[in-house]
Amino acid sequence: MRTRVLVPALFLISAASAEPAERARLELSRAPRPPVIDGVLDDEAWQSPPLALSDWITYNPLNGEKLPQRTEVHATYDDRYIYFAFHCLDPEPDKVRSTMSRRDQMWNDDWVGLSLDSVGNGQSSYDMFINPAGVQGDILTTPSAGENTAPDWVWDSAGRRTDQGYDVEMRLPLTSVRFVSGAEVRMGVLFWRRVSRLFIQRHAMMVLHDVRRPLTLEVIPSVTYSRRETRATPAAFGPADSRPDAGLSVKYGVTSSATVEGTVNPDFSQVESDAFQVEVNQRYPLFFSEKRPFFMEGMGTFELAGVGGDAVMRTAVNTRNIVDPLWGAKTTGTAGRLGFAFLAAGDEASGHQLEGEPNPFLGERKDFYVGRTQLSLGRSNYLGAILTDTEFAHGHNRVAGTDVSLKFGNHFTSATFLASGTRSADGQESTNGLGGQAFYAFETKRLVFVTQMEHYDPGFKMDTAFMNQVGITQGWSFLAPSFYPSASKFSWLKRIVPFVFARYGKDRIQHGDPWIVVPGVRMHFTRQGFFRVDTIFGEEPWVGQTFRTSQTRVMGGAQFTRWLNVFVNTSFGRSIFYDPVSPYLGRSRSYSADVSLQPSARFNQSVSYN
């Protein structure tokens, strides 16, 4: 079971409703001159009154409350950028938390930011956040894929602490986002502020006038040279193996809402390495997020509804399957209500000779083709279609499908249908299969209910996807009511959430009926504190046997002082050792702890034990 963990802080959102009719309309004025992004709000652009936003309200873990932390927002623009300034007041400025950390690693701090629906159709948003030290975090959000922290686009920010709280400035190039240019450009915006002990938000429609996208043209050549020598004797190396290489990547903005990219022999040596994951005794393959810039642009458009989380399919287009691309081409964008994306690439990895048996397809290239469209049916609603094709030697894998995602008030539902046809690389075998899912969620302040049904035939295959298994039919449900104790009686306890997760299925590959039930409770406290305990028990078929498993998990953490944050996690029970020949049920234990020390804003030390 995959569990999405929410940081137990209180968020304030500057919005009372997401319905278009209730969203404030913000008419932005052009900047008299570009503000300097230094965290000091003394520029001429910020001397006019702040945006007319209504009260900011809490979002998590408390919902709908007003708090004393005030936030003033300024916004302006010119022909190249959109600018934002945030004046964040705090009656206890000494409790503002800020660290000098890497990008996307500042979520436990105080921060402020926004979600920008730059196209204005409610289908995706660029989410940008800045802590008081100016450190950035960004997320790309789409209705099908949800939140994705992997993409990093170009924007500038600066922040500074003040005796009233902190101030933040940000500058967003118009070339970094898609929008519909014209005499009146409408963008949805959702402002966020996280007080490390609170969480607030506010929603509005932002209007800019006479905005045209600047020329977007990026040309990135690469030249590499490698030299490898292997020690032949204790005293000498053998002949050197030298390899010069060159490549080129080009990106061009056709319109303000569509881009075209191409690459030949790309160099990804500068890409950040993958985060460490435990690879011992895993039944399913480990998922690693895409980090190569060429594949990250517009990646949310390729996603299908109902994937990720506890679903069998983690992602429909996992570009990490394209291991060693010789060439690639891609276009993504929007045209009115229609969003579109196309990706093609030639991968040389499948034709490499590895250790072991000779590769019968040595020198062959595997070609990937993916086409995706989404028709907007209103805010957060769409009807989509996908076509994928991989060609290798004498074989292929072709998949066609459609998906729909609908949201009505507190109700959210989606469905996906896929059909595949596959021929083996030697051309001797052919298989076909069907797959799909149906999803429903209901969420209010007091209750969350989520359920999903999935089915994938044994013959279903999708080379572009990351899937845990096929030959499975299963359904799962999650129920979590929320209780809010009286603040006057229990000021230290903010929220109590008992929950239960249950899943039952039929595994046609392992020939059994797997099921699990997970009851538990989560409590939210002051100082970002939380405590969670649950027990997992069920049955799982594996290699002709059915094992009865059980696991108890306990975790908790808190920001005990401004400079000390502690998180602990432990689990124990009976788990399967996934040996393909002689599996067995044994005892398992795990312990982990993380202590973060931050005596000053510029010094932060974390000590972890696993």
Beta strands, then each sheet from edge to edge (+ up, - down):
strand 1: 10-14
strand 2: 24-27
strand 3: 57-60
strand 4: 71-77
strand 5: 81-89
strand 6: 111-117
strand 7: 125-130
strand 8: 136-142
strand 9: 146-148
strand 10: 156-162
strand 11: 165-173
strand 12: 182-195
strand 13: 198-211
strand 14: 217-228
strand 15: 231-233
strand 16: 236-237
strand 17: 241-255
strand 18: 258-264
strand 19: 313-315
strand 20: 325-335
strand 21: 338-347
strand 22: 366-378
strand 23: 381-392
strand 24: 395-408
strand 25: 411-423
strand 26: 430-443
strand 27: 447-456
strand 28: 466-467
strand 29: 472-481
strand 30: 493-507
strand 31: 515-525
strand 32: 530-542
strand 33: 545-561
strand 34: 564-577
strand 35: 584-600
strand 36: 603-609
sheet 1: 2+ 13+ 1+ 3-
sheet 2: 2+ 13+ 12- 6+ 7- 8+ 9-
sheet 3: 4+ 5- 11+ 10-
sheet 4: 14+ 17- 18+ 20- 21+ 22- 23+ 24- 25+ 26- 27+ 29- 30+ 31- 32+ 33- 34+ 35- 36+
sheet 5: 15+ 16-
sheet 6: 19+ 28-
end
